[in-house]
Amino acid sequence: MTRETIYRELGIDADVFAFGKKVEAELEDRFRTIDETAEYNQLKVISAMHACRVSEACLTGTTGYGYNDLGRDTLEQVFAKTFHTEAALVRPLIACGTHALAIALFGNLRPGDELLSVSGKPYDTLEEVIGIRPSRGSLAEYGVTYSQVELLPDGSFDLPAIKSAITDRTKLVAIQRSKGYETRKTLSVEQIGEAVACVKSVRPDIICMVDNCYGEFVERIEPGDVGADMTVGSLIKNPGGGLAPIGGYIAGTKECVENASFRLTCPGLGSEVGPSLTLNPSFYQGFFLAPVVTASALKGAVFAANIFERLGFPVFPDGQEERYDIIEAVTLGSPEGVVAFCQGIQKAAPVDSFVTPEPWDMPGYEDPVVMAAGAFVSGSSIELSADGPIRPPYTVYFQGGLTWPSAKLGILTALQCMKDKGLLTLPE
């Protein structure tokens, strides 16, 4: 049986297969560069594991209070060593990336402080945390004010405006690396470093926090390497390597991480409590695999960009740009296009391939959202997934793929689904 025959059995017709094969052949050099970055980051993780003396004993867990949890404490040292920070908080008690960000914010902000976002409006689910959309228990209810500085039209930081926006009350500056549900450029670590330096030049005591979701291991450096006081993310994205079933992390200065730990548990206890249960093997092995898994997702994103760009759809980033996260945004121009794309991704998933996703009102989102996520871990966006809000300009956000072949199949199936519904025409 040939490779093309297997694709045919999975619903990919000859024209879609040939189009995909042609695009893939032109990406050899790009994929080689991605693999070189993965190798560098893989060695960085292994080096950290060696330095922190990861042992078989670290793979056993604790229950109850979690006192003296060797595996948990060593894992946090590994994260700090890899991300070049003083400390880290890596816990299954953190439910998601938004939760990790909320812990970091509530742990380091006090009534009367100001939170300043210098990368424009944050991701939808953070709006209620801040209080941009009224919500019980928001930062606004605790007397924390909020302001923001928009990015420039080219997607870069407006450094003069950032300097002007800083006041005596500014306590924490937030930077969102990835685009969220926007069509702006993802920020590089180098750009983030420029923004951090700008903030620190005005007031060195201001805390700079980076939402690093979807960005880990895409580059050879992380926000901690360029002066960020806190780097925050989710373990069911890049750093969990597809094996972590839950969790998040906060890596940064000892003081900031300690403040966050008191919000995660309670004052007086902080990071001293919190069992790892039976999750240490998944966390360690997932982090070990993360650079290679991220590379697979990156290849999928580059492939998707080149496929849909050649079909005339606006894509962000475009097929040739440098990449700083694993997300590929494709503007399809209609609700039907977004839904068909997501249905194709779902059809290619290893789990729940027979399910047909439809838009629905999800908690934390202002508009109906359609999500394709046939994943081993529910909601894991390092796995093959796609989603998008049903609002103009009708953009779908594709990410993940634990392996390059699975990511490739997902993109081809999304393409096939749109073709079958008459939403696109392949070039001759």
Order of alpha helices (4+ residues) and beta strands (2+ residues): alpha-alpha-alpha-alpha-beta-alpha-beta-alpha-beta-alpha-beta-alpha-beta-beta-beta-alpha-alpha-beta-beta-alpha-beta-beta-beta-alpha
